[in-house]
Amino acid sequence: MGAWEYRAQHPEEAAVFNRAMADLTRRSQRLIMDAYDFAGFATVVDVGGGRGALLAVLLAAHPHMRGVLFDQPHVIASLDGISADPGVAARCRTVAGSFFENVPAEGDAYVLRAVLHDWDDADAVAILRNCRAAMRDDATLLIIERDLGPANELPGPKFSDLNMLVGLGGQERTIDEYAHLMRQAGLRFIASTPGAFDLHIGRAGPAAPRRSRCDAPVTRTGVGSQEVARFT
């Protein structure tokens, strides 16, 4: 049983994990906003956004903005709302599902914060492909991840890389490696903006109109004890 399936079946442990992730987001969210200007987006979809800590700050700072919080059903079911401010909560819609099946399709911007490092390359590309399938041709994808950096530098991301490998089978990556994953998913890497805590905000757009085959949603199907990505 994987870590995500375990948490889905053990809500008390999932609650501890979700609170920890929300706390980490709160510590870095203002610095994320200082590093990147989100004001140009009317609708932001937070893919795998947990309890919506980042989305709540974005909506509070931008009264014109609407948000979509997308995460697994047991995460969404545990929420009372993303903010105690009714003006913020009213502008956020929650959607339950799996980013290995599909992603909500009405966003100007799609945000993946500390999501891709949980997964190996094949799964990360599957997530990115499904984001691309949901995106309009003028939409923006933003990934917020740590830069693994050069060899023998940046010990924090190196330690996190080991933690991801042991805990989830994922990995930290360099910015170039994230750009490579995006290209495999039909996305065009545009730029990376450094922030605090070794975080970078990588920006991408569609590489081609969504008619292309790479925009077909990707799901995972079991084959024996393995999972493989396939087009649907």
C-alpha positions in Angstrom: 0.0 0.0 0.0 1.4 3.4 -1.0 1.5 6.4 1.3 -1.4 8.2 -0.3 -3.6 5.1 -0.2 -2.7 4.6 3.5 -3.7 8.2 4.4 -7.0 7.8 2.5 -7.8 4.9 4.8 -6.5 6.5 8.0 -8.1 9.9 8.3 -6.5 10.7 11.6 -3.0 10.4 10.1 -4.1 12.2 6.9 -5.3 15.1 9.1 -1.8 15.4 10.7 -0.2 15.3 7.3 -2.5 17.9 5.8 -2.0 20.2 8.8 1.8 19.9 8.3 1.6 20.7 4.6 -0.6 23.7 5.3 1.8 25.0 7.9 4.7 24.6 5.4 2.7 26.5 2.8 1.9 29.3 5.3 5.6 29.8 6.1 6.4 30.3 2.4 3.3 31.7 0.8 4.0 35.3 1.3 7.5 34.8 -0.1 6.0 33.0 -3.1 3.8 36.0 -3.7 6.7 38.3 -3.4 8.6 36.3 -6.0 5.8 36.1 -8.6 2.9 38.4 -9.5 -0.4 36.5 -9.7 -2.5 39.6 -10.2 -3.1 38.9 -13.9 -5.1 35.7 -13.4 -8.9 35.7 -13.0 -9.2 32.0 -12.1 -6.5 29.9 -10.4 -6.7 26.1 -10.1 -4.6 24.7 -7.3 -3.9 21.2 -8.3 -3.3 18.9 -5.4 -3.7 22.0 -3.2 -4.5 20.2 0.1 -6.4 22.4 2.5 -6.1 25.5 0.3 -3.7 27.5 2.3 -1.9 29.0 -0.7 -5.2 29.6 -2.6 -6.7 31.4 0.4 -3.8 33.8 0.5 -4.0 34.4 -3.3 -7.7 35.1 -3.1 -7.3 37.4 -0.1 -4.7 39.5 -1.9 -6.6 39.7 -5.2 -10.3 40.4 -4.8 -11.0 39.9 -8.5 -9.7 36.4 -8.4 -11.6 33.1 -8.2 -10.1 29.8 -7.2 -10.6 26.1 -7.7 -9.2 23.8 -5.1 -8.6 20.3 -6.5 -7.5 17.3 -4.4 -8.4 13.8 -3.5 -12.0 13.1 -2.3 -11.0 12.4 1.3 -9.1 15.7 1.5 -11.9 17.7 0.0 -14.5 15.9 2.3 -12.5 17.0 5.4 -12.7 20.7 4.6 -15.1 23.2 6.2 -13.7 25.9 3.9 -10.4 27.4 2.9 -10.8 30.6 4.9 -12.7 32.1 7.8 -13.2 35.2 5.6 -16.6 34.7 3.9 -15.5 37.0 1.0 -12.6 34.7 0.3 -14.4 31.4 0.8 -17.2 32.5 -1.5 -14.7 32.8 -4.4 -13.3 29.3 -4.1 -14.9 26.1 -5.4 -13.7 22.7 -4.3 -13.5 19.8 -6.7 -12.7 16.2 -5.7 -10.8 13.9 -8.0 -7.4 12.5 -9.1 -4.9 14.3 -11.2 -4.1 11.0 -12.7 -7.6 11.0 -14.3 -8.4 14.6 -15.1 -8.0 18.2 -13.9 -10.7 21.0 -13.8 -10.8 22.9 -17.0 -11.7 26.5 -16.3 -8.4 28.0 -15.1 -6.3 30.9 -16.4 -3.5 29.5 -14.2 -2.8 26.0 -12.9 -0.6 25.8 -9.8 1.3 22.6 -8.7 3.0 23.4 -5.4 5.3 20.7 -4.1 3.4 18.0 -6.0 5.7 16.8 -8.7 8.5 16.0 -6.3 6.3 13.3 -4.7 6.4 11.2 -7.9 8.8 9.5 -10.3 9.3 10.9 -13.8 6.5 8.8 -15.5 3.9 9.8 -12.9 5.0 13.4 -13.0 4.6 13.5 -16.8 1.1 11.9 -16.4 0.1 14.7 -14.0 1.5 17.4 -16.3 -0.2 15.9 -19.4 -3.6 16.0 -17.6 -3.0 19.7 -16.6 -2.2 20.4 -20.3 -5.4 18.6 -21.4 -7.4 21.0 -19.1 -5.5 24.2 -20.1 -6.7 26.6 -22.7 -4.0 27.5 -25.2 -3.5 30.9 -23.4 -3.4 29.4 -19.9 -0.3 29.3 -17.7 1.1 26.4 -15.6 3.1 27.3 -12.5 5.1 24.7 -10.6 6.6 25.6 -7.2 9.4 23.2 -6.3 12.9 23.2 -4.9 15.8 23.3 -7.2 18.0 20.3 -6.6 21.0 22.4 -7.8 24.5 21.3 -8.8 26.3 18.4 -7.3 27.7 19.0 -3.8 25.7 22.2 -3.3 22.4 23.1 -1.7 22.3 20.5 1.1 18.6 21.2 1.9 17.3 20.1 -1.4 19.7 17.1 -1.4 18.3 16.0 2.0 14.8 16.5 0.7 15.6 14.4 -2.4 16.5 11.4 -0.1 13.4 12.0 2.0 11.2 12.0 -1.1 12.9 8.8 -2.4 12.5 6.9 0.9 9.0 8.2 1.8 7.2 8.3 -1.5 9.4 7.1 -4.3 9.7 10.6 -5.6 12.6 13.0 -6.1 13.8 16.5 -6.2 14.9 17.8 -9.6 16.9 20.6 -11.2 15.1 23.3 -13.1 16.4 21.7 -16.4 14.9 18.4 -15.4 11.5 19.9 -14.7 11.7 21.7 -18.1 12.4 18.3 -19.7 9.3 16.8 -18.0 7.2 19.6 -19.3 8.3 19.2 -22.8 7.3 15.5 -22.6 3.9 16.6 -21.5 3.3 19.0 -24.4 4.2 22.1 -22.5 6.7 24.8 -23.2 9.0 25.9 -20.4 9.2 29.7 -20.3 11.2 30.8 -17.2 12.0 30.0 -13.6 11.9 32.6 -10.8 13.8 31.9 -7.6 12.2 32.4 -4.2 13.0 31.7 -0.6 13.6 28.2 0.9 15.3 27.1 -2.3 11.9 27.3 -4.0 11.6 28.2 -7.6 8.4 29.1 -9.5 8.6 27.5 -13.0 6.3 28.9 -15.6 5.1 27.1 -18.7 2.5 27.3 -21.4 1.2 25.0 -24.0 3.7 24.0 -26.7 1.0 23.4 -29.3 -2.8 23.8 -29.7 -4.8 21.4 -27.5 -5.8 19.4 -30.6 -2.5 17.5 -30.3 -2.6 13.9 -29.0 -0.4 14.8 -26.0 -3.4 16.6 -24.5 -5.4 13.4 -24.1 -6.0 12.7 -20.3 -3.6 10.1 -18.9 -4.7 7.6 -16.2 -2.8 4.8 -14.5 -3.9 1.2 -14.7 -2.6 -1.7 -12.7 -0.6 -4.4 -14.5 0.3 -7.0 -11.9 2.0 -5.2 -9.1 3.0 -2.2 -11.3 1.2 0.9 -12.5 1.7 2.2 -16.0 0.6 5.4 -17.7 -1.7 5.1 -20.7 -3.7 7.4 -23.0 -7.5 7.2 -22.7 
